[in-house]
Amino acid sequence: NTSSDSTDDCVLPQTHGVLLMIVNSIAAVVGTCGNIMVCIAVLTSTRLRRSSNFLLLSLAIADLVVTMICEPLVAVIVAKRAFLHDCASSLELAYVISSNLSCSASVMHLAAISVDRFLAVVFPLQHKRIMNSYGLKIMLGVVWGVSIIFASCRIPFLKETSYLVLVMFVVSYGLIIICYATIVTFLVKEKRRKNELRAPPTVVVNSKIERRVAFTLAMVIAIFTACWLPMIVNISLEYSANTSSDSTDDCVLPQTHGVLLMIVNSIAAVVGTCGNIMVCIAVLTSTRLRRSSNFLLLSLAIADLVVTMICEPLVAAIVAKRAFLHDCASSLELAYVISSNLSCSASVMHLAAISVDRFLAVVYPLRHRRIMNSYGLKIMLGVVWGVSIIFASCRIPFLKETSYLVLVLFVVSYGLIIICYATIVTFLVKEKRRKNELRARPTVVVNSKIERRVAFTLAIVIAIFTACWLPMIVVFFSAGKSLVKMYGTAYMWIRSLALSNSAMNFIIYSARIRDFRDAYALICRKIIHCTRQVQLNSLNLSVRFCETTETPISVIPLTRAEHIQISRQNLFALFPELINMNISSEYSANTSIDSADDCVLPQTHGVLLMIVNSIAAVVGTCGNIMVCIAVLTSTRLRRSSNFLLLSLAIADLVVTMICEPLVAAIVAKRAFSHDCASSLELAYVIGSNLSCSASVMHLAAISVDRFLAVVYPLRHGRIMNGSGLKIMLGVVWVVPIIFASCRIPFLKETSYLVFVMFVISYGLIIICYATIVTFLVKEKRRKNKLRARPTVVVNSKIERRVASTLAVVIAIFTACWLPMIVVFFAAGKSLVKMYGTAYMWIRSLALSNSAMNFIIYSARIRDFRDAYALICRKTLHCS
């Protein structure tokens, strides 16, 4: 595709070209120096030479691919397009190769780092042993191996492999979410254990509460069924057949209905998001709600957040485009299909799991708690989310072929629900008959009145769920074809009705369960109190500022719980950013029609872009080099774990020393010479694919390292010092190299591999950090319960601070790449003009991430600050 660039597409405004060149050059230099410093710090500092830090080293190496290859390529491509009006197709190819490799490596590194944090927090005694023996090697091997394979497959088959980009991001972020969710769960359990008595009580069964909860959850199921039933059938049978033939008339929606649909979906999104977040907070913070069964409600609330935070805003945007712009918004529809398949399957399976839990609580009350606390809850959550992710992954590339799976999923889930509640009703009838026969109170107290109320409540839930979903089923499934016009007024209202179900569950909880009402009230009081306190502090600060010219500003330290909450919020914000790597496929698809106008870049933007990229290149190169030197020379940083940071710094050097200078050059060419700089773009593509995949895999490897360091601190050192680090570094570099190699000749055919790499990496990161948070919760609870110092001293405070630091790294990485993901992948096509002003700024933002990690290390880790200071002193002394 890069061989047929037109002159107009190769023109970039010179102002933007100069700015892009400066930005990419600075990011390349700063990122390269910083990542090199990370590598050196991990390799040389004894305090950093831990197995977990070798994930940071590997991530730094992946970032070096970006800073030393991708960003210089971008700078050169920008220069060619701005000043020479040259599309620089060869450089773009090089950029695609390197960016696919580095991006996939980075996201997988984040997932690995999350796993490491999970192990370090939840299993601190085993973490060190695992990472030092084989864990680190496996992580690095998987991260780099998968990244290289991903990039290799992406290059020749960009278009055919585009869905793999989504898969990689979903898997990676799913792993990150799982890890941090597990960590949070662990911390909650740990706190509860501390507050419990030294001896656990005998089995206490509150049948009245259990059955009331059963009725409440039955109501949830009913509302879910009513809301989602019509949509399920439509998704399974009609979506793929109708979306392929959108015409101008099909993209027109009456403005009156459009406005109403936008209002309804917006309100449902806001109310549902706030409500589901309150459910999560209530379960995690309320001692009366912190039971194993309620964690199913917490998981269901997370699934509903996918609907309220992603699906409903997408529907509102689609409606707006169809009503006012007469645009079919195919890209938004693709994003909607992906998120709706995941959330819908997760929701219906959660309802089935909740029904099984209620069956155990009512029919086998003495066994219920033992089963759920031992293994039942973990199995349920694993099956629910695992099957949902597999289901959504299979549905995306094969919508039409897998339509029957939707029906199978609903039939199995509802069959399980019906069986469970039929058994509950039968049990209650027999229990009542036994009471009338024996005229005596049974051994297990059964409150028939409460039981009937619960049964009635659950019947309402199922009825409402069915009522919401029935129109969608009848319209799109029963007739074998759609009975209404796809994307018409009726379709939009039916779909909005189905989606609105996710905003109702928290209302049912508060209406039927007193503990939830109390927790909500407490949350609201705390929010109001915090708001008033902030206003009061602001007023006091204003008064002091008026009274004196020097007003000292104090920094209020955050507690560990606040840090954990911030990390959780950061992780929940990560998911929409996972679908980045379509950049490559969009590049290959769009560079084939570059014209002379497209090679022209406004000079104002060109100058700014050149400045920004140049500064980023210089700062990033210096910073990453300092990281490398620090790790290699500092005895406190020379730990196995820090070699991952060293490797990540090397990957960042690729961006800061190659990619960003290339971007600056490309911007200069487009802005001043009106040259598309195709050769520079090719070099940029090679460097960016390598560095981006390496970076994302490094983040995943670092997450795994942190997981081992926190959860298995005693195993961590042995694993990382043994074979773990070698495996991690091998994987995080081999996979990006293979990935970039495959991406170069087959850009279009291997585009899906980008998504796969990001999904896997971020999934690993999510799993690691979720496990870490869970471990911290359990650890805190254990401390409160035992009131004694363990025999093995574990410096959990340091490990947890490192985990939070790496969570910041992951969050910044995601934030930098989010615009690129949304613009180039979410819609299935580029939302901005390829190689235009917006494109260049978005690309520069993504690449600038590689110049930030070393700053985070120095800001959060004292050992790195000391190592950097020593390096600077030695440098000045030598000078």
URVENTA-V794128 format. One record per residue. N is the residue number from 0. SS is DSSP state (helix for helix, strand for strand, loop for the rest). NEAR is the number of other ideal C-beta (glycine too) atoms within 10 Angstrom. Layout:
n->N ss->SS near->NEAR
n->N ss->SS near->NEAR
This chain:
n->0 ss->loop near->20
n->1 ss->helix near->24
n->2 ss->helix near->10
n->3 ss->helix near->12
n->4 ss->loop near->29
n->5 ss->loop near->18
n->6 ss->strand near->19
n->7 ss->strand near->18
n->8 ss->strand near->27
n->9 ss->strand near->36
n->10 ss->strand near->33
n->11 ss->strand near->44
n->12 ss->strand near->28
n->13 ss->helix near->31
n->14 ss->helix near->23
n->15 ss->helix near->32
n->16 ss->helix near->47
n->17 ss->helix near->34
n->18 ss->helix near->34
n->19 ss->helix near->46
n->20 ss->helix near->42
n->21 ss->helix near->31
n->22 ss->helix near->36
n->23 ss->helix near->51
n->24 ss->helix near->40
n->25 ss->helix near->32
n->26 ss->helix near->44
n->27 ss->helix near->49
n->28 ss->helix near->34
n->29 ss->helix near->34
n->30 ss->helix near->50
n->31 ss->helix near->45
n->32 ss->helix near->31
n->33 ss->helix near->40
n->34 ss->helix near->50
n->35 ss->helix near->36
n->36 ss->helix near->37
n->37 ss->helix near->49
n->38 ss->helix near->38
n->39 ss->helix near->34
n->40 ss->helix near->45
n->41 ss->helix near->41
n->42 ss->helix near->29
n->43 ss->helix near->27
n->44 ss->loop near->29
n->45 ss->loop near->14
n->46 ss->loop near->21
n->47 ss->loop near->36
n->48 ss->loop near->30
n->49 ss->strand near->35
n->50 ss->loop near->40
n->51 ss->loop near->47
n->52 ss->helix near->41
n->53 ss->helix near->43
n->54 ss->helix near->52
n->55 ss->helix near->45
n->56 ss->helix near->43
n->57 ss->helix near->47
n->58 ss->helix near->47
n->59 ss->helix near->45
n->60 ss->helix near->42
n->61 ss->helix near->50
n->62 ss->helix near->50
n->63 ss->helix near->45
n->64 ss->helix near->44
n->65 ss->helix near->51
n->66 ss->helix near->50
n->67 ss->helix near->38
n->68 ss->helix near->42
n->69 ss->helix near->51
n->70 ss->helix near->53
n->71 ss->helix near->43
n->72 ss->helix near->48
n->73 ss->helix near->48
n->74 ss->helix near->44
n->75 ss->helix near->37
n->76 ss->helix near->50
n->77 ss->helix near->49
n->78 ss->helix near->42
n->79 ss->helix near->36
n->80 ss->helix near->48
n->81 ss->helix near->47
n->82 ss->helix near->29
n->83 ss->loop near->26
n->84 ss->loop near->30
n->85 ss->loop near->30
n->86 ss->loop near->42
n->87 ss->loop near->40
n->88 ss->helix near->28
n->89 ss->helix near->22
n->90 ss->helix near->36
n->91 ss->helix near->41
n->92 ss->helix near->31
n->93 ss->helix near->35
n->94 ss->helix near->43
n->95 ss->helix near->42
n->96 ss->helix near->40
n->97 ss->helix near->44
n->98 ss->helix near->44
n->99 ss->helix near->46
n->100 ss->helix near->50
n->101 ss->helix near->45
n->102 ss->helix near->44
n->103 ss->helix near->51
n->104 ss->helix near->52
n->105 ss->helix near->47
n->106 ss->helix near->49
n->107 ss->helix near->50
n->108 ss->helix near->53
n->109 ss->helix near->45
n->110 ss->helix near->43
n->111 ss->helix near->46
n->112 ss->helix near->43
n->113 ss->helix near->46
n->114 ss->helix near->37
n->115 ss->helix near->52
n->116 ss->helix near->46
n->117 ss->helix near->41
n->118 ss->helix near->37
n->119 ss->helix near->39
n->120 ss->helix near->41
n->121 ss->helix near->31
n->122 ss->loop near->27
n->123 ss->loop near->29
n->124 ss->strand near->15
n->125 ss->loop near->20
n->126 ss->helix near->38
n->127 ss->helix near->32
n->128 ss->helix near->24
n->129 ss->helix near->29
n->130 ss->helix near->44
n->131 ss->helix near->29
n->132 ss->helix near->23
n->133 ss->helix near->20
n->134 ss->helix near->36
n->135 ss->helix near->41
n->136 ss->helix near->25
n->137 ss->helix near->22
n->138 ss->helix near->44
n->139 ss->helix near->41
n->140 ss->helix near->24
n->141 ss->helix near->26
n->142 ss->helix near->50
n->143 ss->helix near->38
n->144 ss->helix near->23
n->145 ss->helix near->31
n->146 ss->helix near->49
n->147 ss->helix near->31
n->148 ss->helix near->23
n->149 ss->helix near->43
n->150 ss->helix near->40
n->151 ss->helix near->27
n->152 ss->helix near->28
n->153 ss->helix near->43
n->154 ss->helix near->34
n->155 ss->helix near->18
n->156 ss->loop near->23
n->157 ss->strand near->29
n->158 ss->loop near->16
n->159 ss->loop near->19
n->160 ss->loop near->30
n->161 ss->loop near->28
n->162 ss->helix near->21
n->163 ss->helix near->29
n->164 ss->helix near->36
n->165 ss->helix near->30
n->166 ss->helix near->28
n->167 ss->helix near->36
n->168 ss->helix near->37
n->169 ss->helix near->27
n->170 ss->helix near->29
n->171 ss->helix near->40
n->172 ss->helix near->33
n->173 ss->helix near->27
n->174 ss->helix near->33
n->175 ss->helix near->39
n->176 ss->helix near->25
n->177 ss->helix near->29
n->178 ss->helix near->40
n->179 ss->helix near->35
n->180 ss->helix near->28
n->181 ss->helix near->30
n->182 ss->helix near->38
n->183 ss->helix near->28
n->184 ss->helix near->29
n->185 ss->helix near->28
n->186 ss->helix near->27
n->187 ss->helix near->24
n->188 ss->helix near->22
n->189 ss->helix near->23
n->190 ss->helix near->25
n->191 ss->helix near->18
n->192 ss->helix near->19
n->193 ss->helix near->17
n->194 ss->helix near->11
n->195 ss->loop near->14
n->196 ss->loop near->7
n->197 ss->loop near->7
n->198 ss->loop near->6
n->199 ss->loop near->9
n->200 ss->loop near->7
n->201 ss->loop near->7
n->202 ss->loop near->11
n->203 ss->loop near->8
n->204 ss->loop near->16
n->205 ss->loop near->13
n->206 ss->helix near->20
n->207 ss->helix near->16
n->208 ss->helix near->18
n->209 ss->helix near->20
n->210 ss->helix near->28
n->211 ss->helix near->20
n->212 ss->helix near->27
n->213 ss->helix near->27
n->214 ss->helix near->23
n->215 ss->helix near->25
n->216 ss->helix near->30
n->217 ss->helix near->30
n->218 ss->helix near->27
n->219 ss->helix near->30
n->220 ss->helix near->31
n->221 ss->helix near->26
n->222 ss->helix near->29
n->223 ss->helix near->29
n->224 ss->helix near->29
n->225 ss->helix near->26
n->226 ss->helix near->29
n->227 ss->helix near->31
n->228 ss->helix near->27
n->229 ss->helix near->25
n->230 ss->helix near->28
n->231 ss->helix near->25
n->232 ss->helix near->26
n->233 ss->helix near->25
n->234 ss->helix near->25
n->235 ss->helix near->24
n->236 ss->helix near->22
n->237 ss->loop near->22
n->238 ss->helix near->23
n->239 ss->helix near->17
n->240 ss->helix near->14
n->241 ss->helix near->18
n->242 ss->helix near->17
n->243 ss->loop near->10
n->244 ss->loop near->8
n->245 ss->loop near->16
n->246 ss->loop near->8
n->247 ss->loop near->9
n->248 ss->helix near->9
n->249 ss->helix near->17
n->250 ss->helix near->18
n->251 ss->loop near->17
n->252 ss->loop near->22
n->253 ss->loop near->14
n->254 ss->helix near->12
n->255 ss->helix near->10
n->256 ss->helix near->17
n->257 ss->helix near->21
n->258 ss->helix near->14
n->259 ss->helix near->17
n->260 ss->helix near->24
n->261 ss->helix near->20
n->262 ss->helix near->12
n->263 ss->helix near->20
n->264 ss->helix near->27
n->265 ss->helix near->15
n->266 ss->helix near->14
n->267 ss->helix near->24
n->268 ss->helix near->24
n->269 ss->helix near->15
n->270 ss->helix near->16
n->271 ss->helix near->27
n->272 ss->helix near->19
n->273 ss->helix near->13
n->274 ss->helix near->23
n->275 ss->helix near->25
n->276 ss->helix near->19
n->277 ss->helix near->20
n->278 ss->helix near->26
n->279 ss->helix near->21
n->280 ss->helix near->18
n->281 ss->helix near->29
n->282 ss->helix near->24
n->283 ss->helix near->22
n->284 ss->helix near->17
n->285 ss->loop near->18
n->286 ss->loop near->13
n->287 ss->loop near->14
n->288 ss->loop near->21
n->289 ss->loop near->21
n->290 ss->loop near->20
n->291 ss->loop near->19
n->292 ss->loop near->22
n->293 ss->helix near->22
n->294 ss->helix near->23
n->295 ss->helix near->24
n->296 ss->helix near->27
n->297 ss->helix near->22
n->298 ss->helix near->23
n->299 ss->helix near->25
n->300 ss->helix near->25
n->301 ss->helix near->20
n->302 ss->helix near->23
n->303 ss->helix near->28
n->304 ss->helix near->21
n->305 ss->helix near->20
n->306 ss->helix near->32
n->307 ss->helix near->26
n->308 ss->helix near->23
n->309 ss->helix near->20
n->310 ss->helix near->28
n->311 ss->helix near->27
n->312 ss->helix near->20
n->313 ss->helix near->26
n->314 ss->helix near->27
n->315 ss->helix near->22
n->316 ss->helix near->16
n->317 ss->helix near->28
n->318 ss->helix near->27
n->319 ss->helix near->20
n->320 ss->helix near->18
n->321 ss->helix near->25
n->322 ss->helix near->23
n->323 ss->helix near->13
n->324 ss->helix near->11
n->325 ss->loop near->13
n->326 ss->loop near->17
n->327 ss->loop near->19
n->328 ss->loop near->22
n->329 ss->helix near->16
n->330 ss->helix near->22
n->331 ss->helix near->22
n->332 ss->helix near->20
n->333 ss->helix near->21
n->334 ss->helix near->26
n->335 ss->helix near->24
n->336 ss->helix near->20
n->337 ss->helix near->22
n->338 ss->helix near->21
n->339 ss->helix near->26
n->340 ss->helix near->25
n->341 ss->helix near->25
n->342 ss->helix near->25
n->343 ss->helix near->31
n->344 ss->helix near->26
n->345 ss->helix near->24
n->346 ss->helix near->27
n->347 ss->helix near->27
n->348 ss->helix near->25
n->349 ss->helix near->29
n->350 ss->helix near->28
n->351 ss->helix near->23
n->352 ss->helix near->22
n->353 ss->helix near->27
n->354 ss->helix near->26
n->355 ss->helix near->16
n->356 ss->helix near->27
n->357 ss->helix near->28
n->358 ss->helix near->21
n->359 ss->helix near->20
n->360 ss->helix near->24
n->361 ss->helix near->26
n->362 ss->helix near->16
n->363 ss->loop near->15
n->364 ss->helix near->19
n->365 ss->helix near->12
n->366 ss->helix near->13
n->367 ss->helix near->22
n->368 ss->helix near->19
n->369 ss->helix near->13
n->370 ss->helix near->16
n->371 ss->helix near->21
n->372 ss->helix near->14
n->373 ss->helix near->11
n->374 ss->helix near->10
n->375 ss->helix near->20
n->376 ss->helix near->20
n->377 ss->helix near->15
n->378 ss->helix near->13
n->379 ss->helix near->23
n->380 ss->helix near->20
n->381 ss->helix near->11
n->382 ss->helix near->13
n->383 ss->helix near->24
n->384 ss->helix near->22
n->385 ss->helix near->13
n->386 ss->helix near->15
n->387 ss->helix near->23
n->388 ss->helix near->20
n->389 ss->helix near->11
n->390 ss->helix near->21
n->391 ss->helix near->22
n->392 ss->helix near->21
n->393 ss->helix near->14
n->394 ss->helix near->25
n->395 ss->helix near->21
n->396 ss->helix near->16
n->397 ss->loop near->13
n->398 ss->loop near->19
n->399 ss->loop near->13
n->400 ss->loop near->11
n->401 ss->loop near->17
n->402 ss->helix near->19
n->403 ss->helix near->10
n->404 ss->helix near->16
n->405 ss->helix near->23
n->406 ss->helix near->15
n->407 ss->helix near->12
n->408 ss->helix near->20
n->409 ss->helix near->23
n->410 ss->helix near->10
n->411 ss->helix near->14
n->412 ss->helix near->21
n->413 ss->helix near->20
n->414 ss->helix near->11
n->415 ss->helix near->17
n->416 ss->helix near->26
n->417 ss->helix near->12
n->418 ss->helix near->14
n->419 ss->helix near->23
n->420 ss->helix near->22
n->421 ss->helix near->11
n->422 ss->helix near->14
n->423 ss->helix near->24
n->424 ss->helix near->16
n->425 ss->helix near->11
n->426 ss->helix near->16
n->427 ss->helix near->19
n->428 ss->helix near->11
n->429 ss->helix near->10
n->430 ss->helix near->17
n->431 ss->helix near->14
n->432 ss->helix near->10
n->433 ss->helix near->12
n->434 ss->helix near->14
n->435 ss->helix near->7
n->436 ss->helix near->8
n->437 ss->helix near->9
n->438 ss->loop near->6
n->439 ss->loop near->8
n->440 ss->loop near->9
n->441 ss->loop near->11
n->442 ss->loop near->7
n->443 ss->loop near->11
n->444 ss->loop near->11
n->445 ss->loop near->21
n->446 ss->loop near->15
n->447 ss->helix near->14
n->448 ss->helix near->10
n->449 ss->helix near->17
n->450 ss->helix near->24
n->451 ss->helix near->15
n->452 ss->helix near->18
n->453 ss->helix near->29
n->454 ss->helix near->19
n->455 ss->helix near->13
n->456 ss->helix near->24
n->457 ss->helix near->30
n->458 ss->helix near->17
n->459 ss->helix near->20
n->460 ss->helix near->27
n->461 ss->helix near->25
n->462 ss->helix near->17
n->463 ss->helix near->22
n->464 ss->helix near->29
n->465 ss->helix near->20
n->466 ss->helix near->17
n->467 ss->helix near->26
n->468 ss->helix near->28
n->469 ss->helix near->19
n->470 ss->helix near->23
n->471 ss->helix near->24
n->472 ss->helix near->21
n->473 ss->helix near->15
n->474 ss->helix near->21
n->475 ss->helix near->29
n->476 ss->helix near->23
n->477 ss->helix near->11
n->478 ss->loop near->11
n->479 ss->loop near->9
n->480 ss->loop near->12
n->481 ss->loop near->20
n->482 ss->loop near->16
n->483 ss->loop near->17
n->484 ss->loop near->12
n->485 ss->loop near->17
n->486 ss->loop near->22
n->487 ss->loop near->18
n->488 ss->helix near->19
n->489 ss->helix near->16
n->490 ss->helix near->23
n->491 ss->helix near->25
n->492 ss->helix near->16
n->493 ss->helix near->23
n->494 ss->helix near->27
n->495 ss->helix near->21
n->496 ss->helix near->23
n->497 ss->helix near->29
n->498 ss->helix near->28
n->499 ss->helix near->24
n->500 ss->helix near->28
n->501 ss->helix near->32
n->502 ss->helix near->25
n->503 ss->loop near->24
n->504 ss->helix near->28
n->505 ss->helix near->25
n->506 ss->helix near->14
n->507 ss->helix near->21
n->508 ss->helix near->28
n->509 ss->helix near->20
n->510 ss->helix near->12
n->511 ss->helix near->22
n->512 ss->loop near->21
n->513 ss->helix near->11
n->514 ss->helix near->19
n->515 ss->helix near->25
n->516 ss->helix near->14
n->517 ss->helix near->15
n->518 ss->helix near->24
n->519 ss->helix near->19
n->520 ss->helix near->12
n->521 ss->helix near->14
n->522 ss->helix near->16
n->523 ss->helix near->11
n->524 ss->helix near->10
n->525 ss->helix near->12
n->526 ss->helix near->11
n->527 ss->helix near->10
n->528 ss->helix near->10
n->529 ss->helix near->10
n->530 ss->helix near->10
n->531 ss->helix near->10
n->532 ss->helix near->10
n->533 ss->helix near->10
n->534 ss->helix near->10
n->535 ss->helix near->10
n->536 ss->helix near->11
n->537 ss->helix near->10
n->538 ss->helix near->10
n->539 ss->helix near->10
n->540 ss->helix near->12
n->541 ss->helix near->11
n->542 ss->helix near->11
n->543 ss->helix near->13
n->544 ss->helix near->12
n->545 ss->helix near->9
n->546 ss->helix near->8
n->547 ss->loop near->9
n->548 ss->loop near->6
n->549 ss->loop near->6
n->550 ss->loop near->12
n->551 ss->loop near->6
n->552 ss->loop near->7
n->553 ss->loop near->5
n->554 ss->loop near->5
n->555 ss->loop near->6
n->556 ss->loop near->7
n->557 ss->loop near->12
n->558 ss->loop near->8
n->559 ss->helix near->15
n->560 ss->helix near->14
n->561 ss->helix near->11
n->562 ss->helix near->18
n->563 ss->helix near->26
n->564 ss->helix near->17
n->565 ss->helix near->15
n->566 ss->helix near->26
n->567 ss->helix near->21
n->568 ss->helix near->11
n->569 ss->helix near->19
n->570 ss->helix near->28
n->571 ss->helix near->18
n->572 ss->loop near->14
n->573 ss->loop near->28
n->574 ss->helix near->22
n->575 ss->helix near->20
n->576 ss->helix near->23
n->577 ss->loop near->33
n->578 ss->loop near->31
n->579 ss->loop near->37
n->580 ss->loop near->43
n->581 ss->helix near->31
n->582 ss->helix near->31
n->583 ss->helix near->38
n->584 ss->helix near->35
n->585 ss->helix near->26
n->586 ss->helix near->32
n->587 ss->helix near->27
n->588 ss->helix near->21
n->589 ss->helix near->22
n->590 ss->helix near->31
n->591 ss->helix near->18
n->592 ss->helix near->15
n->593 ss->loop near->31
n->594 ss->strand near->17
n->595 ss->strand near->18
n->596 ss->strand near->16
n->597 ss->strand near->29
n->598 ss->strand near->35
n->599 ss->strand near->29
n->600 ss->strand near->40
n->601 ss->strand near->23
n->602 ss->helix near->21
n->603 ss->helix near->17
n->604 ss->helix near->28
n->605 ss->helix near->37
n->606 ss->helix near->26
n->607 ss->helix near->26
n->608 ss->helix near->43
n->609 ss->helix near->35
n->610 ss->helix near->21
n->611 ss->helix near->29
n->612 ss->helix near->46
n->613 ss->helix near->28
n->614 ss->helix near->23
n->615 ss->helix near->37
n->616 ss->helix near->43
n->617 ss->helix near->25
n->618 ss->helix near->26
n->619 ss->helix near->47
n->620 ss->helix near->37
n->621 ss->helix near->22
n->622 ss->helix near->34
n->623 ss->helix near->45
n->624 ss->helix near->30
n->625 ss->helix near->30
n->626 ss->helix near->46
n->627 ss->helix near->36
n->628 ss->helix near->29
n->629 ss->helix near->41
n->630 ss->helix near->39
n->631 ss->helix near->24
n->632 ss->helix near->19
n->633 ss->loop near->28
n->634 ss->loop near->14
n->635 ss->loop near->20
n->636 ss->loop near->38
n->637 ss->loop near->26
n->638 ss->loop near->33
n->639 ss->strand near->32
n->640 ss->loop near->37
n->641 ss->loop near->46
n->642 ss->helix near->40
n->643 ss->helix near->49
n->644 ss->helix near->47
n->645 ss->helix near->41
n->646 ss->helix near->42
n->647 ss->helix near->47
n->648 ss->helix near->47
n->649 ss->helix near->34
n->650 ss->helix near->49
n->651 ss->helix near->54
n->652 ss->helix near->40
n->653 ss->helix near->41
n->654 ss->helix near->54
n->655 ss->helix near->48
n->656 ss->helix near->33
n->657 ss->helix near->38
n->658 ss->helix near->53
n->659 ss->helix near->53
n->660 ss->helix near->39
n->661 ss->helix near->47
n->662 ss->helix near->48
n->663 ss->helix near->43
n->664 ss->helix near->36
n->665 ss->helix near->53
n->666 ss->helix near->50
n->667 ss->helix near->36
n->668 ss->helix near->39
n->669 ss->helix near->47
n->670 ss->helix near->40
n->671 ss->helix near->24
n->672 ss->helix near->23
n->673 ss->loop near->28
n->674 ss->loop near->31
n->675 ss->loop near->40
n->676 ss->loop near->41
n->677 ss->helix near->29
n->678 ss->helix near->23
n->679 ss->helix near->39
n->680 ss->helix near->39
n->681 ss->helix near->28
n->682 ss->helix near->33
n->683 ss->helix near->45
n->684 ss->helix near->41
n->685 ss->helix near->35
n->686 ss->helix near->43
n->687 ss->helix near->45
n->688 ss->helix near->48
n->689 ss->helix near->44
n->690 ss->helix near->48
n->691 ss->helix near->50
n->692 ss->helix near->51
n->693 ss->helix near->49
n->694 ss->helix near->48
n->695 ss->helix near->48
n->696 ss->helix near->54
n->697 ss->helix near->53
n->698 ss->helix near->42
n->699 ss->helix near->52
n->700 ss->helix near->50
n->701 ss->helix near->48
n->702 ss->helix near->49
n->703 ss->helix near->44
n->704 ss->helix near->49
n->705 ss->helix near->42
n->706 ss->helix near->43
n->707 ss->helix near->44
n->708 ss->helix near->40
n->709 ss->helix near->37
n->710 ss->helix near->39
n->711 ss->strand near->31
n->712 ss->helix near->29
n->713 ss->helix near->17
n->714 ss->helix near->27
n->715 ss->helix near->39
n->716 ss->helix near->26
n->717 ss->helix near->22
n->718 ss->helix near->33
n->719 ss->helix near->43
n->720 ss->helix near->22
n->721 ss->helix near->20
n->722 ss->helix near->22
n->723 ss->helix near->37
n->724 ss->helix near->37
n->725 ss->helix near->19
n->726 ss->helix near->26
n->727 ss->helix near->44
n->728 ss->helix near->28
n->729 ss->helix near->20
n->730 ss->helix near->31
n->731 ss->helix near->47
n->732 ss->helix near->31
n->733 ss->helix near->22
n->734 ss->helix near->34
n->735 ss->helix near->47
n->736 ss->helix near->25
n->737 ss->helix near->23
n->738 ss->helix near->42
n->739 ss->helix near->38
n->740 ss->helix near->24
n->741 ss->helix near->28
n->742 ss->helix near->44
n->743 ss->helix near->25
n->744 ss->helix near->14
n->745 ss->loop near->22
n->746 ss->loop near->31
n->747 ss->loop near->22
n->748 ss->strand near->22
n->749 ss->loop near->37
n->750 ss->helix near->34
n->751 ss->helix near->28
n->752 ss->helix near->38
n->753 ss->helix near->44
n->754 ss->helix near->34
n->755 ss->helix near->33
n->756 ss->helix near->45
n->757 ss->helix near->45
n->758 ss->helix near->31
n->759 ss->helix near->34
n->760 ss->helix near->48
n->761 ss->helix near->41
n->762 ss->helix near->32
n->763 ss->helix near->40
n->764 ss->helix near->49
n->765 ss->helix near->35
n->766 ss->helix near->33
n->767 ss->helix near->47
n->768 ss->helix near->43
n->769 ss->helix near->32
n->770 ss->helix near->34
n->771 ss->helix near->45
n->772 ss->helix near->35
n->773 ss->helix near->27
n->774 ss->helix near->36
n->775 ss->helix near->33
n->776 ss->helix near->28
n->777 ss->helix near->26
n->778 ss->helix near->28
n->779 ss->helix near->23
n->780 ss->helix near->22
n->781 ss->helix near->17
n->782 ss->helix near->17
n->783 ss->helix near->15
n->784 ss->helix near->18
n->785 ss->helix near->12
n->786 ss->loop near->8
n->787 ss->loop near->8
n->788 ss->loop near->8
n->789 ss->loop near->12
n->790 ss->loop near->5
n->791 ss->loop near->9
n->792 ss->loop near->8
n->793 ss->loop near->18
n->794 ss->loop near->11
n->795 ss->helix near->21
n->796 ss->helix near->9
n->797 ss->helix near->16
n->798 ss->helix near->28
n->799 ss->helix near->28
n->800 ss->helix near->16
n->801 ss->helix near->28
n->802 ss->helix near->37
n->803 ss->helix near->22
n->804 ss->helix near->19
n->805 ss->helix near->37
n->806 ss->helix near->31
n->807 ss->helix near->18
n->808 ss->helix near->29
n->809 ss->helix near->37
n->810 ss->helix near->20
n->811 ss->helix near->16
n->812 ss->helix near->30
n->813 ss->helix near->30
n->814 ss->helix near->16
n->815 ss->helix near->21
n->816 ss->helix near->29
n->817 ss->helix near->21
n->818 ss->helix near->19
n->819 ss->helix near->24
n->820 ss->helix near->26
n->821 ss->helix near->18
n->822 ss->helix near->22
n->823 ss->helix near->30
n->824 ss->helix near->31
n->825 ss->helix near->22
n->826 ss->loop near->18
n->827 ss->loop near->18
n->828 ss->loop near->16
n->829 ss->loop near->22
n->830 ss->loop near->18
n->831 ss->loop near->16
n->832 ss->loop near->14
n->833 ss->loop near->21
n->834 ss->loop near->36
n->835 ss->loop near->24
n->836 ss->helix near->24
n->837 ss->helix near->17
n->838 ss->helix near->26
n->839 ss->helix near->37
n->840 ss->helix near->20
n->841 ss->helix near->23
n->842 ss->helix near->34
n->843 ss->helix near->33
n->844 ss->helix near->19
n->845 ss->helix near->28
n->846 ss->helix near->45
n->847 ss->helix near->30
n->848 ss->helix near->27
n->849 ss->helix near->48
n->850 ss->helix near->39
n->851 ss->loop near->25
n->852 ss->helix near->37
n->853 ss->helix near->37
n->854 ss->helix near->17
n->855 ss->helix near->18
n->856 ss->helix near->37
n->857 ss->helix near->24
n->858 ss->helix near->11
n->859 ss->helix near->16
n->860 ss->loop near->24
n->861 ss->helix near->12
n->862 ss->helix near->24
n->863 ss->helix near->33
n->864 ss->helix near->14
n->865 ss->helix near->18
n->866 ss->helix near->35
n->867 ss->helix near->23
n->868 ss->helix near->12
n->869 ss->helix near->19
n->870 ss->helix near->23
n->871 ss->helix near->13
n->872 ss->helix near->10
n->873 ss->helix near->12
n->874 ss->helix near->11
n->875 ss->helix near->8
n->876 ss->helix near->7
n->877 ss->helix near->6
n->878 ss->loop near->5
